[in-house]
Amino acid sequence: MAREALDWPFLEDAQRALAAAADAWCRAELGHVDHADADAACKGLVKRLGAAGWLQHCVPGEKSVFSARRICLMRETLAYYDGLADFAFAMQGLGSGAISLFGSAQQQTAWLPRVAEGSAIAAFALSEPQAGSDVAAIATTARHDEGGYVLDGEKTWISNGGIADFYVVFARTDAHPTRGLSAFLVPADTPGLEIAERIEVVAPHPLARLRFAGCRMPAAARIGAEGEGFRIAMQTLDVFRTSVAAAALGFARRAYDEARAHAQARGMFGQHLADFQMTQAKLAEMALALDAAALLVYRAAWRRDQGQPVTREAAMAKLFATEQAQQVVDAAVQLFGGRGVQRGEIVERLYREIRALRIYEGASEVQKLIIAREELKQAGKEG
């Protein structure tokens, strides 16, 4: 992250040191990541992140807890250098988050150390063809049978689908919209679980549609109590939603740095692109968006680390940071001109990578609804 931002009061010395160390590692290790085979690249990045100790920040051990600021600092830094590295880090945390927060001692012992060291890949299986933002509409079922459960249904848009070693799956155990959901830890080799389709997207990463057909699970596979699935999903997302904004900030910072350097070097009409007032105005807008987004991101992360409610603040951070990052990256492409849309240019890659962040873990429109709901709730209390 920007050097001046490290001086903000939202951060402590240990977190500033983490950001500096992560930046040095990324600068040395992520300069030549081959993305031609997204599956292989992602697997390799998970192992490297685990071996370097970075995954411990998104997979807390027995004596540690999630630190939203550490997760955000890691995601901002990784996204600045390599989008797939950010993806690999984030999915290890999101995919195992329900186990970290609600898993049994047996589940935690069996999986979390492997996730943290990068020897097991995690996945979070919540979305369905007809249930994305509307989690209460989940149709996948988990019926009781012979002391365990049988899962039937489909999940889609599942990150790490096809390469994960296990999936945290949310399924319906009762008809109630929210209190009828439960969470399950499903190893990838479980009979009845299959990869129905691999999904290609503009910024390639492992993504798939899953099918469960008579997928039998023991009772010990359930995470938390029956009927707690909605709460488990929401609290897991609550940890990582602000970090999506941090990743957007990382993408935007890189786009801004590339655009500024290009503008200073690009000759045009006897001067440089940066000498034109229109260019300076655009750079000013980009810098303003970055600082405003960063303040929202680290305010939300700081509040969560203080144990304060962050529903409103996290929604604001994600909405503003992702929307502004899209604008910053687009402006960078425009300043690069024809080079900006040439395959292989950094800003072209960023243009493809930033778009999905305005959708996943709650689309921008959903964040607006959340903010308005919280504002109205607060107004009702004050009234």
Buried (B, 14 or more C-beta within 10 A) or exposed (E): BBEEBBEBEBBEEEBBEBBBBBBEBBEEBBEEBEBEEBBEBBBBBBBBBBEBEBBBBBBBEEEEEBBBBBBBBBBBBBBBBBBBBBBBBBBBBBBBBBBBBBBBEEBBEBBBBBBBBBEBBBBBBBBBEEBBBEBEEBEBBBEEEEEBBBBBBBBBBBBBBBBBBBBBBBBBBBEEBBBBBBBBBBBBEBEBBBBBBEBEEEBBBBBBBBBBBEBBBEEEBBBBEBBBBBBBBEBBBBBBBBBBBBBBBBBBBBBBBBBBEBBEEBEEEEEBBBEBEEBEEBBEBBBEBBEEBBBBBBBBBBBBBEEEEBBBBBBBBBBBBBBBBBBBBBBBBEBBEEBBEEEEBBBBBBBBBBBBBBBBBBBBEBBEEBBEEBEEEEEEEEE
